[in-house]
Amino acid sequence: MSDLRMKMPMLARQEGVWDGVYRHYDAAGRLIDEHRSRLVCRLPAAGPYDYHQTNHYTWADGRTEVRDFPATFRGDRIWFRNELIDGWCAEVPLDEACRTLMLYWQRIGEPDTHLYEMIQIDDAARQRSRVWQWITDGRVRMRTLIDERKVADSTQGY
């Protein structure tokens, strides 16, 4: 068992393929974007990264986008650094039920914008919900709500 699997068991439970819906709301609570998603969350046995997430987005008008988020494990968290974000993910030790992860990242190219994300996973690791708070110049700019269900435990083929 890798160090990451032992030190971040809640993250390890999320390995697999997740289908969901992202809904973005402006600061006043108005829906400004909605799209479907498929996230592939991997804990590679070998290679340069300890965690690797690939997000596939699809909009109703046919647009698609793919984003890759490789990360390394140090200390008690995983660390992301790519062309889009710079940040980390950690388990919340105060959650005795072991259902909560917190993330923080700064947007590359937007030095005044950073995000906080909370992930809640159910006990069976089959459903999860995520909330992002987009903070720009100290104020909430946007919120993102994400509802997902796990459709595969294996990431074979992704």
C-alpha positions as CSV (number, residue, x, y, z in Angstrom):
1,M,0.0,0.0,0.0
2,S,1.4,3.4,-1.0
3,D,2.1,6.1,1.5
4,L,-0.8,8.2,0.0
5,R,-3.3,5.4,0.4
6,M,-2.3,5.0,4.1
7,K,-2.1,8.7,4.9
8,M,-5.1,9.8,2.9
9,P,-7.6,6.9,3.0
10,M,-10.6,9.2,2.3
11,L,-8.9,10.4,-1.0
12,A,-8.1,6.8,-1.9
13,R,-11.8,5.8,-1.5
14,Q,-12.6,8.3,-4.3
15,E,-10.4,6.5,-6.8
16,G,-12.5,5.6,-9.8
17,V,-14.8,7.2,-12.4
18,W,-17.4,9.8,-11.4
19,D,-20.2,11.2,-13.5
20,G,-21.9,14.4,-12.4
21,V,-23.2,17.9,-13.1
22,Y,-21.4,21.2,-12.4
23,R,-23.6,24.2,-11.8
24,H,-22.0,27.7,-11.5
25,Y,-23.8,30.5,-9.8
26,D,-22.9,34.2,-9.7
27,A,-22.5,36.0,-6.3
28,A,-26.3,36.8,-6.4
29,G,-27.2,33.1,-6.7
30,R,-28.2,33.2,-10.4
31,L,-27.3,30.1,-12.5
32,I,-24.7,31.2,-15.1
33,D,-23.4,27.8,-16.4
34,E,-24.3,24.1,-16.2
35,H,-22.5,21.1,-17.7
36,R,-22.0,17.4,-17.3
37,S,-18.8,15.9,-16.2
38,R,-16.9,12.6,-16.1
39,L,-13.9,12.6,-13.7
40,V,-11.3,9.9,-13.7
41,C,-9.5,9.8,-10.3
42,R,-6.3,7.7,-10.3
43,L,-3.7,6.8,-7.7
44,P,-1.0,5.5,-10.1
45,A,1.2,2.6,-8.9
46,A,4.1,4.0,-10.8
47,G,5.2,7.2,-12.5
48,P,5.9,10.8,-11.6
49,Y,2.6,11.5,-9.9
50,D,0.9,10.1,-6.8
51,Y,-2.5,11.3,-7.9
52,H,-3.9,12.1,-11.3
53,Q,-7.3,13.4,-12.1
54,T,-8.7,14.0,-15.6
55,N,-11.9,16.0,-16.0
56,H,-14.1,15.6,-19.1
57,Y,-16.8,18.3,-19.5
58,T,-19.7,18.3,-21.9
59,W,-22.2,21.2,-22.4
60,A,-25.7,20.8,-23.9
61,D,-24.6,22.8,-27.0
62,G,-22.0,20.1,-27.8
63,R,-18.9,21.9,-26.5
64,T,-16.4,19.7,-24.7
65,E,-13.2,20.2,-22.7
66,V,-10.7,18.0,-21.0
67,R,-8.5,19.1,-18.1
68,D,-5.7,17.2,-16.5
69,F,-4.7,17.6,-12.8
70,P,-1.7,15.5,-11.8
71,A,-0.5,15.9,-8.2
72,T,2.3,14.9,-5.9
73,F,1.9,13.8,-2.3
74,R,4.0,15.5,0.5
75,G,3.3,15.7,4.2
76,D,-0.4,15.3,4.8
77,R,-1.8,16.6,1.4
78,I,-1.5,16.3,-2.3
79,W,-0.2,19.3,-4.3
80,F,-1.3,20.5,-7.7
81,R,0.6,22.7,-10.0
82,N,-0.2,23.1,-13.6
83,E,-1.1,25.8,-16.2
84,L,-4.5,26.4,-14.5
85,I,-4.1,26.1,-10.8
86,D,-1.6,26.0,-7.9
87,G,-2.9,24.4,-4.7
88,W,-3.5,21.5,-2.4
89,C,-6.0,18.9,-1.2
90,A,-6.2,17.6,2.4
91,E,-8.4,15.4,4.5
92,V,-10.2,17.1,7.4
93,P,-9.2,15.4,10.6
94,L,-11.9,17.1,12.6
95,D,-14.5,15.1,10.6
96,E,-14.7,11.9,12.8
97,A,-17.0,10.3,10.1
98,C,-14.2,10.6,7.5
99,R,-16.3,12.2,4.8
100,T,-14.7,15.6,4.2
101,L,-11.8,16.8,2.0
102,M,-10.8,20.4,1.7
103,L,-9.0,22.0,-1.3
104,Y,-7.4,25.4,-1.8
105,W,-6.0,26.7,-5.1
106,Q,-5.1,29.9,-6.8
107,R,-5.9,30.4,-10.4
108,I,-2.8,30.9,-12.6
109,G,-3.1,34.2,-14.5
110,E,-5.6,35.5,-12.0
111,P,-3.5,36.4,-8.9
112,D,-6.5,38.0,-7.1
113,T,-8.6,34.8,-7.5
114,H,-8.4,31.8,-5.3
115,L,-10.9,29.0,-4.6
116,Y,-11.8,26.9,-1.6
117,E,-13.5,23.5,-2.2
118,M,-15.2,21.2,0.2
119,I,-15.9,17.6,-0.9
120,Q,-18.4,15.4,1.0
121,I,-18.4,11.7,0.2
122,D,-21.0,9.2,1.4
123,D,-20.0,6.2,3.6
124,A,-20.2,3.8,0.7
125,A,-18.0,6.0,-1.6
126,R,-20.7,6.0,-4.3
127,Q,-22.0,9.6,-4.1
128,R,-20.3,12.8,-3.4
129,S,-21.1,16.5,-3.4
130,R,-18.6,19.4,-3.9
131,V,-18.8,23.1,-3.3
132,W,-16.4,25.7,-4.6
133,Q,-16.2,29.3,-3.4
134,W,-14.5,31.6,-5.9
135,I,-12.9,34.5,-4.1
136,T,-11.7,37.6,-6.0
137,D,-10.3,40.6,-4.2
138,G,-11.7,39.2,-0.9
139,R,-15.3,38.8,-2.2
140,V,-17.3,35.9,-3.4
141,R,-17.4,36.1,-7.2
142,M,-19.1,32.8,-7.9
143,R,-20.1,29.5,-6.3
144,T,-20.0,26.1,-8.0
145,L,-22.1,23.1,-6.8
146,I,-21.2,19.7,-8.1
147,D,-23.2,16.5,-7.6
148,E,-21.5,13.2,-8.6
149,R,-22.0,9.5,-8.5
150,K,-19.3,6.8,-8.9
151,V,-19.9,4.8,-12.1
152,A,-16.7,2.6,-11.9
153,D,-14.2,1.7,-9.2
154,S,-11.6,0.8,-11.8
155,T,-9.9,3.4,-14.0
156,Q,-8.6,0.7,-16.4
157,G,-8.8,2.1,-19.9
158,Y,-8.6,5.7,-18.9
